[in-house]
Amino acid sequence: GNSVTQMEGPVTLSEEAFLTINCTYTATGYPSLFWYVQYPGEGLQLLLKATKADDKGSNKGFEATYRKETTSFHLEKGSVQVSDSAVYFCALIDGNQFYFGTGTSLTVIP
Amino acid sequence: KAGVTQTPRYLIKTRGQQVTLSCSPISGHRSVSWYQQTPGQGLQFLFEYFSETQRNKGNFPGRFSGRQFSNSRSEMNVSTLELGDSALYLCASSLEHFSGNTIYFGEGSWLTVV
């Protein structure tokens, strides 16, 4: 079956630190991959996406590369800010359903 | 362009009651999907509607139902509420049946069952 596995949080970083949130997936077909972000008290917002192998999604300084050989879609940012504090969800669409990871909470301290 | 709008934003219901949540998709979007978010279970897919037809359904009991109207607006109903139904219910819309397309989420409806 299909599934998404994210690294467990919470993650606490100092401002300007490097961020990596690991995400691996299992899929029977050729999924599209997504990172969504949820700020406190809000719904989910699309952060970035990649629709085929070797695609790199990027937005607001965040990047993730679709790696078919390792079935991964790790989220990275070179220098985090306090405003990046949120919960991050890795997700995939394969066929007719969305599958989400459990979310990784990130707190960035000044 | 207005985003996905969900109403009500917050509500409190008593165990055994039923509740209806509403979702207005982004103008032009024809697919609406619903999700339940809880601290314990994370984000789980409930169902998707496209052109007034339920296209896909997650693993939830029959107490959870929905419908979509000709203007693409959707409602979700939960009958015989249980304490465990307390959650954030998120609605999302996309242009077409969401496979391969990006979906856009609303801010959610916070349901508390007491």
Contacts between the chains, C-beta under 8 A, distances in Angstrom:
chain1	res1	chain2	res2	distance
A	32	B	100	5.6
A	34	B	102	7.5
A	36	B	105	7.5
A	42	B	107	5.7
A	42	B	108	7.9
A	43	B	4	7.8
A	43	B	6	8.0
A	43	B	90	5.6
A	43	B	105	4.3
A	43	B	106	5.3
A	43	B	107	4.2
A	43	B	108	4.8
A	44	B	43	7.8
A	44	B	90	6.7
A	44	B	92	7.7
A	44	B	105	4.2
A	45	B	105	6.9
A	46	B	102	5.9
A	46	B	103	7.9
A	46	B	104	7.0
A	49	B	102	6.2
A	51	B	100	7.0
A	89	B	43	6.5
A	93	B	98	6.5
A	93	B	99	5.8
A	93	B	100	6.3
A	93	B	101	7.9
A	95	B	99	6.4
A	96	B	48	7.5
A	96	B	55	6.6
A	96	B	56	4.5
A	96	B	97	7.8
A	96	B	99	5.9
A	97	B	45	5.6
A	97	B	48	7.9
A	97	B	56	5.6
A	97	B	58	7.2
A	98	B	33	7.0
A	98	B	35	7.8
A	98	B	45	5.5
A	98	B	98	7.0
A	98	B	103	7.1
A	99	B	45	7.6
A	100	B	35	8.0
A	100	B	42	6.4
A	100	B	43	4.2
A	100	B	44	7.8
A	100	B	45	7.9
A	101	B	42	7.5
A	102	B	42	4.3
A	103	B	42	6.1
A	103	B	43	7.1
